[in-house]
């Protein structure tokens, strides 16, 4: 699954956000609600779970991105993989970089 290359970290707010977005996008996806729940359940099973007890909000432009930053700090992540790297400007202050999924996959050797 990749556990030897990277770890997945989750918090309750992030799981709820994933579920909300996936269910909202169901008309645009080739999956159904059962597949979404299976996806969420799988990630909850393999991820490291974190409770967040500190908030710096607002720090980033989008409050939903702030919860990702808080989780990344709590989990001591090196990077956040996102298509919206510009929205994470300034997270370097916390020792975390924002990288695209392709850059992340290259960094772990999963892409040439």
N, C-alpha and C positions, 0 to 999 in steps of 0.2 A: 504494500500500500504506500510505501514511501517513508515509513517510520524511521528508516535508517538514514534518510536524507533531510527530513523536515518534520516538525511537529505541528499539529493543528491545535489551536487554543480557542476556547469558546467561553462566553459568558451568557447568562440568561437573556439579557437584552439583545445580544447578537443573534442567538438562535431564533428569538421571536421576530427579529427583522428579516432573517433569511426566509423564515416560513411565510411571513406577510408578503414579501416580494415575490416569492415563487408562486404562491397561490393567486396573487393578483395577475401574474403573467401567464397563468395556465392557458388562456386562449391563444397565446403566441408560442406555446411549447408543445412538443410532441410527446408529452407525458400527462398523467392524470394526478388527481389529488393523492391517491395511494402512493404513487411514485415519489411525490414530494415528501410525504410522511416517512417513507422508507429512507430517502436521502437524509432527512433531518435526523432520524433515529440512528442511521449509520454514523453520521458525524458526531452525534452525542456519545456514541459508544466508543469511538476511537480517539476522541479529543481529550485534551487536558482541560478540566473545568476550572474556572476562576470566578471568585466573587470580587467585585470591585468596591472598595471602600473609600475611594478618593475621587474627586471630580475637579477638573480644571475648566469647566465649561463657562463661557464659550471660549474655545481656543482656536478651532478651525471654523471655516465658513459654514459647514453643514453640521448641525448638532448630531446627526447620525454617524458622521465620521469621528466625532469626539469620542463616542463609545468605543470605536475601534482603536483609537489612540490610547485610551485608558486601559483597554485590554492588552495592547501591545506592551505598554510600560509595565503593567502588573506581571505579564508573562515573560518579561525580559527578552522580547523578540529583537532580532537584528533588523528585520524588515517587515513591511506590510506590502503584500502583493495586491495591486489595484490597477484598474484601467484609468483611474482618476488621480494620477500622481500629483497634478497641480493642486488638487484640493487638499493635499497633505503637506503643503509647503510649510516649513518651519518645524517639522517633527524631528529634524536632525538634532535639535536642542536636547532631545531625550535619548540620543544615541541610536535612533531608528531611521532607516531609510525607506522611502516609498519607491517601489519598483513595479514595473509592469509584470504581468504573469510570464511573458516570454523571457524577460531578463531574469526573473526568479528561476524559471525552469532551466535556463542556461547555466545559472550559477550553481545549481545542484547537479549538473551533468545530465539532466533529462532531455535536453535539446542540444543539438550541435552548435 
